[in-house]
Amino acid sequence: MNASLDSIGVTTLDRRTTTFGEWAGKVRLVVNVASRCGLAPQYEQLEALQKRFVDRGFTVLAFPSHQFLQEFRDSEKIAEYCVTTWGVTFPVMEKVRVNGRAAHPLYRELTKTPDSEGKAGRITWNFEKFLVLPDGTVYRFRPRVLPEDPAIVELIEGAVSA
């Protein structure tokens, strides 16, 4: 699955076009974020994970989405919010759709992965997380599972370099 994910195009918030494969070989935590969501304080834990593991082959990759009507309209406001409110240093992509026919290709693939209860399919809310290991294994965590949940941290620690 990893090779197909890595070929998927993504665009960063500063409009740089690349592929998901730019971060191949790293442990990647993909999160659909929204600035005006009640779960936005999760940005703090996402940044803490980034700082803790970035030098060991890990990155958070944030994908803002207005699909649940809680994200700013323009990229500049999203970028300003992420940096000034949470001190975000991880890559943030342009806004995407995460569900439906117009869903971003990365999310069309990731949502095939079931969560811990065996449920795959639609993103249920902002801050749903997909942990993509270097070997292509994907783990799914629902929005209310915090980024520093032991299940996520243990998987990261088991997959990053010592």
PLY file of the C-alpha trace (Angstrom):
ply
format ascii 1.0
element vertex 162
property float x
property float y
property float z
element edge 161
property int vertex1
property int vertex2
end_header
0.00 0.00 0.00
2.90 2.35 0.75
4.02 2.72 -2.86
0.55 3.77 -3.98
0.24 6.26 -1.10
3.68 7.71 -1.82
2.76 8.53 -5.43
-0.25 10.63 -4.40
0.20 14.35 -5.04
-0.15 16.87 -2.22
0.19 20.64 -2.10
1.63 22.43 0.91
-0.03 25.49 2.40
2.59 27.67 0.67
1.42 26.13 -2.64
4.41 23.85 -3.21
3.39 20.72 -5.14
4.97 17.43 -4.08
3.89 13.87 -3.27
3.14 12.04 -0.05
6.37 10.18 -0.88
8.41 13.27 0.07
8.18 11.88 3.59
8.70 8.21 2.60
10.79 6.28 5.07
9.41 8.33 7.95
6.67 7.54 10.41
3.87 9.88 9.29
0.90 10.98 11.37
-1.72 12.32 8.93
-4.40 14.47 10.58
-7.34 16.38 9.12
-7.33 19.62 11.09
-9.66 22.61 11.49
-8.78 25.89 13.17
-12.22 26.62 14.61
-12.93 23.12 15.92
-13.34 22.36 19.61
-10.64 19.71 19.16
-8.10 22.29 17.90
-6.16 22.15 21.22
-4.88 18.81 19.87
-2.49 20.97 17.82
-0.47 21.35 21.04
0.02 17.58 21.38
0.69 17.19 17.66
3.46 19.78 17.92
4.82 18.07 21.05
5.04 14.76 19.13
6.71 16.56 16.23
9.37 18.07 18.51
9.88 14.81 20.40
10.34 12.53 17.38
11.29 14.69 14.36
15.00 13.86 14.69
14.18 10.14 14.74
12.30 9.92 11.43
8.80 11.13 12.30
6.54 13.90 11.05
3.02 15.12 11.52
1.31 16.05 8.24
-1.72 18.28 8.72
-4.48 18.49 6.13
-6.88 21.34 6.88
-10.45 20.62 5.85
-13.55 22.79 5.79
-15.73 19.72 5.25
-17.19 20.11 8.76
-17.47 23.91 8.34
-14.79 24.76 10.91
-11.78 25.89 8.88
-10.79 29.32 7.62
-11.37 30.02 3.95
-7.90 31.18 2.94
-4.50 29.57 3.31
-2.88 32.66 4.86
-5.32 32.64 7.79
-4.79 28.91 8.31
-1.01 29.34 8.29
-1.16 32.33 10.66
-3.43 30.45 13.07
-1.22 27.34 13.12
1.98 29.29 13.75
0.81 32.05 16.07
-1.64 30.01 18.16
0.16 26.66 18.38
3.73 27.23 17.16
3.31 24.55 14.50
6.55 23.45 12.84
5.23 20.38 10.98
4.10 20.52 7.34
0.58 21.81 6.73
-1.08 21.15 3.37
-3.67 23.12 1.42
-7.30 22.56 2.38
-8.73 19.25 1.19
-12.01 17.37 1.24
-11.79 14.17 3.28
-15.13 12.55 2.38
-17.31 12.06 -0.66
-16.67 11.98 -4.39
-14.37 15.01 -4.23
-12.26 13.58 -1.37
-8.51 14.02 -1.77
-6.93 10.84 -3.22
-4.85 10.35 -0.05
-8.00 10.30 2.05
-9.77 7.99 -0.42
-6.97 5.49 0.28
-6.51 6.09 4.01
-10.22 5.75 4.82
-10.09 2.13 3.62
-8.18 1.43 6.85
-10.34 0.25 9.76
-10.02 1.70 13.25
-9.49 -0.38 16.43
-13.16 -1.45 16.30
-12.87 -2.64 12.71
-14.75 0.31 11.19
-13.42 1.79 7.95
-15.01 4.44 5.75
-15.87 8.10 6.16
-13.95 10.53 8.34
-16.28 11.22 11.26
-14.94 14.63 12.35
-11.89 16.86 12.45
-8.63 15.52 13.93
-9.00 11.92 12.75
-5.50 10.43 12.67
-3.75 7.93 10.40
-0.34 6.68 11.44
1.54 5.48 8.36
4.63 3.39 9.14
7.61 3.20 6.77
6.59 -0.34 5.70
3.18 0.97 4.58
1.18 -0.28 7.55
-1.59 2.18 8.43
-3.29 2.59 11.81
-6.43 4.68 12.25
-7.41 6.67 15.32
-10.71 8.50 15.69
-10.89 12.24 16.50
-11.22 11.96 20.27
-8.11 9.77 20.58
-5.51 12.32 21.64
-2.22 12.54 19.72
-0.24 11.57 22.83
-2.45 8.53 23.54
-0.20 5.62 24.61
-1.37 3.51 21.65
-0.10 6.14 19.20
3.11 6.93 21.08
4.02 3.22 21.42
3.56 2.67 17.68
5.73 5.73 16.91
8.42 4.64 19.36
8.43 1.14 17.90
8.91 2.43 14.36
11.31 5.39 14.63
15.08 5.11 14.83
16.67 4.81 18.26
0 1
1 2
2 3
3 4
4 5
5 6
6 7
7 8
8 9
9 10
10 11
11 12
12 13
13 14
14 15
15 16
16 17
17 18
18 19
19 20
20 21
21 22
22 23
23 24
24 25
25 26
26 27
27 28
28 29
29 30
30 31
31 32
32 33
33 34
34 35
35 36
36 37
37 38
38 39
39 40
40 41
41 42
42 43
43 44
44 45
45 46
46 47
47 48
48 49
49 50
50 51
51 52
52 53
53 54
54 55
55 56
56 57
57 58
58 59
59 60
60 61
61 62
62 63
63 64
64 65
65 66
66 67
67 68
68 69
69 70
70 71
71 72
72 73
73 74
74 75
75 76
76 77
77 78
78 79
79 80
80 81
81 82
82 83
83 84
84 85
85 86
86 87
87 88
88 89
89 90
90 91
91 92
92 93
93 94
94 95
95 96
96 97
97 98
98 99
99 100
100 101
101 102
102 103
103 104
104 105
105 106
106 107
107 108
108 109
109 110
110 111
111 112
112 113
113 114
114 115
115 116
116 117
117 118
118 119
119 120
120 121
121 122
122 123
123 124
124 125
125 126
126 127
127 128
128 129
129 130
130 131
131 132
132 133
133 134
134 135
135 136
136 137
137 138
138 139
139 140
140 141
141 142
142 143
143 144
144 145
145 146
146 147
147 148
148 149
149 150
150 151
151 152
152 153
153 154
154 155
155 156
156 157
157 158
158 159
159 160
160 161
